């Protein structure tokens, strides 16, 4: 909500930006809250950090930790990344083993370890396996748990659902057994097999991920236990990713194979669980090529604009959106074919499913702008018969915005998009040019229509900037958090400098209109209005890393773009971690952060409950954080909420 009100005024004279109501952010009241602690070892910019409960695991780079490197796992070299376990409320660091990933459940730390970087853990006199290891403070030692299926490394090696760590193990299942296992707090080093459905035979799934407690798995027909197997009844045994599902909310559940070939183990999916019925609506893409070379989007039912009736899709090269209720699949009912080609994203909200469709994939100029080079959000209600909205005026060319959303996200029961005016050949905001990427939202229950809304109220709720009703974004988070969606709000659409907030006071920091500002949008009103809460600080681009957690918002600020020396080093060149409550203005300049490769790095990695960790650049801070005699390292720093 961009409005003129104290204490939070980010304003253009009388018109103000991002004013927030006078409510407090959440905190646990602990005297340790937001006390920043610093790791003793350096990390690589691409390494992971994992927070769970009261523990943090990060991966120390032996080569850059210490003046001459440090052998942290005792294997005689300094070339490993070694897992370091540390409580969030102190700096009592425990080096564990060379590892690439970790999971934390109830104080139990699980590590993914390549024996080639460490030692022979499974006792086969070789160091050629990837293994799962366990450590806890109570146990005091690292213990072997299981051998990981090498195929799992191309997918997700493990996933945590309902306080259980699920993973794919090496094994030779028979009967209705599988190689999927879990471990849990009550027996942290004792793997429990997850069985296949009754009569389903032996399977060796790998984990794709989870959505709202539903675990998505993939089966490779070519490496099936006992020999190649046709899982999707398409008369071949060559598909490498056939869908299977597991209800991760019940540990006694068995795996449910679903006879649809996916584009791959990294194929997008989503599920939305009804809180009352505990029923999932799920969406996923099916590969025409691998599903028996079948044309799944041949428009028996019209799903394209009428102008495309003479150019129906005739190939078997697309990935096509399907949806189903989990309970229907469990009764061997088929999923519903939406007849919509898709890619990159599947988003499910309430009773609606959406994906992104390339015009080139369907040989159709869907928005009738004279080309077939655009990508559109396509959506439909999850009912029969399928009837996706298909008027050209409902279809807009999406901007593949950084942040992981690819231009499509969910907020509550609405879809949110960022549209590229130039690609859409439409001056949506009436600026006289086609150079803006504009935020729009759609309530799929609207009738007649529905149509995308780009013209937001200039009042509260809305933009709160008098006379300014369009919002541009150059970053959008992939997922909503705590009922809000993080965006980077562009000054250039408004045409005036808006980074005029300094610790909740109005300060003109620069005079350009080139910056992007942190926004955490929510829905307001009975008829949903997209409401833009935010602050007037210039974000670090292209990776602001806006993170919402426990009533707080964290983001990266560019000193250069904001024209401020926040860390007091005499320069305006650093990237700074800033936090603020989501509902009021009480800004804290926390510390020097860092610039990381890519555009999907949260500035704070958190479990959303206990605390978080961020990476600090010694060079940008001019401080030897880990006391190793240089200021060249990237160092983890952490805090409790």
Residue, then its C-alpha position, 0 to 999 in steps of 0.5 A: x500500500x503506497x500511501x502518505x502516512x507516518x511513521x513510514x513515508x517513502x514519498x514524492x512531496x505529498x504523495x508517498x510510497x509504501x506506507x505501512x500500518x502501525x503494527x509490530x513485527x513478530x519476534x520471540x522476545x529472546x535476548x539473543x534475537x538478531x544477535x549476529x554470530x560469525x563462522x570461523x571458516x570461509x565458504x564458496x559462493x555456490x555452497x548451500x546453507x541449511x537451517x533447521x530448528x536450533x541448528x545450522x549446517x554450512x559447508x566450509x571451503x578448506x582451500x580458503x579457510x586459514x592462511x594456507x588452507x585447513x584440512x577439516x576432515x582429516x583426509x590429508x588434503x585441503x580441497x573439500x567442502x566440509x559440513x560445519x554444524x553449529x547452534x544458532x545461539x552460539x559459535x560452537x562449530x563442529x566440523x563433520x565430514x566432506x559433504x555437498x548437502x544436508x538436512x536437519x530434523x529435530x537436532x539430527x543432521x543428515x549429510x550427503x557425502x561422496x566417499x571419494x572426497x572422504x573415506x569408505x563409509x559402507x565397508x566395501x573397501x572402495x570409495x565409490x559411493x555417495x552415502x547418507x550419514x548422521x550426526x547429532x550433538x547427543x551422539x557426538x559422532x558421525x554414523x553411516x546410515x545408507x548408500x544413496x542411489x546414484x540416479x538420485x543425484x540428478x534429482x533431489x537426493x532427499x526431502x524433508x516432510x513431516x519431520x522425516x527425511x526421505x531419500x532413494x537408496x541403492x537396493x534390489x527390491x522384490x515383491x512390492x518393495x521400493x528403494x525409497x527410505x525414510x529416517x526420523x527422530x525416534x530411530x535416526x539411523x534406522x532406515x524404514x522402507x517405503x513400499x510400493x502399492x499392493x501389486x505394483x511390483x518392485x520400483x526404484x524411484x528418485x525424488x523430484x520434490x514435494x508440494x504441501x506434503x505430497x512427494x513427487x517421484x520419478x521412475x526410470x523404465x530403463x533401469x527398473x529393478x528386474x529389468x526394463x519395465x513399461x510403467x506408463x503402458x505406452x508399449x515401450x520401456x524407454x521413458x526415464x521419468x514416469x510419475x509416482x506419488x507419495x502422501x508424505x503426511x502419513x508414514x505408513x502410506x505406500x507409493x502410488x505410480x501414476x502412468x504418465x511420462x514426464x519431460x524429466x526429473x526436473x519437470x515442474x509440478x505443483x499441488x494445493x491441499x484443501x485444509x478441510x478435506x486434506x485432498x490434493x489437486x495436483x498439476x504436472x506436465x506430460x511429455x508427448x514424445x515419451x507418452x507413446x509419441x501421442x499428440x496430447x494437445x490436438x484441439x478436439x476441444x478448442x483451447x486456442x483463439x479462433x484465429x488459430x483454428x487453421x493451424x492446429x498443433x500436429x506434432x508430438x514434441x510438446x509437454x502438456x499440462x495435466x491435473x488430477x485429484x490425488x484421491x482419483x489417481x489412487x482409485x486408478x482414474x486418469x488425470x485430466x488433459x488440459x490440452x495446454x502445452x506448458x513449460x517452466x512452471x506449473x501453479x495450482x491454486x484452489x480449483x485452478x491450474x496454470x502453466x506457461x505456453x510458448x506460441x511456437x510450441x502450439x503454432x499459434x499467435x495467441x495474442x494476435x500481435x503478428x508473431x509466434x515468439x511469445x510465452x503466455x500464462x494459460x490457466x483453467x478450472x480443474x473441471x470437465x470439460x476443460x475450457x481454458x480462457x482463450x480470447x486474445x485479450x486475456x492472453x499476454x506475453x510474459x516477461x521471464x522475470x528473474x527470481x525463479x517465477x519465470x513471470x508466473x506466481x500465485x498469491x492467495x487464490x490469484x495468479x500474478x504475472x509480469x508482462x513484457x509490453x514490447x513482446x505483447x505489442x501493447x502499451x498497457x500503461x499508456x506511457x507512449x512506449x512499449x518499454x515496461x514490464x508490468x505486474x498484473x493479477x487475475x482472479x480466476x473466479x471473476x466473471x465475465x472474463x476473467x481478465x488480467x488487472x494491470x491498472x491498480x488503485x492509486x489509493x490504499x490499498x493499491x499503489x498509494x501514489x496519487x496518479x500512479x496506478x501501474x507497477x513495473x517489476x524486474x524481479x519476482x519470487x517464485x513462491x508466496x510466503x506468509x501470504x505475501x509475494x516479494x517483488x522488485x518495484x521499478x522506479x522507471x515506470x513511475x518516472x521519479x526517484x522513490x528510494x527516499x527512506x532512511x531509517x523511516x525518515x524521508x531523505x532524498x538519497x539520489x535523483x535518478x529513476x533507475x532503481x528497484x525497491x523492495x515490495x511484499x505485496x498482499x491481497x486486500x479487500x473483498x474483491x481482491x486488490x493487489x496491495x504494494x507494501x514496501x520500502x524506499x531502498x535501492x535493491x541490489x540487482x539482479x538478485x535482491x533476494x527478498x526473503x519473508x519469514x516470521x513477520x520480517x522482510x530481509x533484502x539486499x541493498x546496493x550502496x551504490x544505487x542507494x548512494x549511501x555508505x551503510x557499513x561505514x567503510x568510506x565507500x559506497x560499493x557494498x551490498x547490505x543486508x536490511x530487515x524490516x517488519x512486514x507491517x510497520x517501519x522499524x528498519x535495521x541496517x544489519x550487516x554487509x552481505x554479498x553478491x552471489x551468482x544467479x538471481x534466485x539466492x535468498x539473502x537469508x536462508x531460514x527455516x521460517x521458525x528459528x533463525x537464518x544465515x547469510x553470507x558476508x563478503x570480507x572484501x566488501x566489508x573490509x573486515x577479516x571476519x574469520x580472523x585468518x589474516x585476509x579479507x578475501x573470504x565469503x563467511x557465513x553469519x547467522x542469527x536467531x529471530 
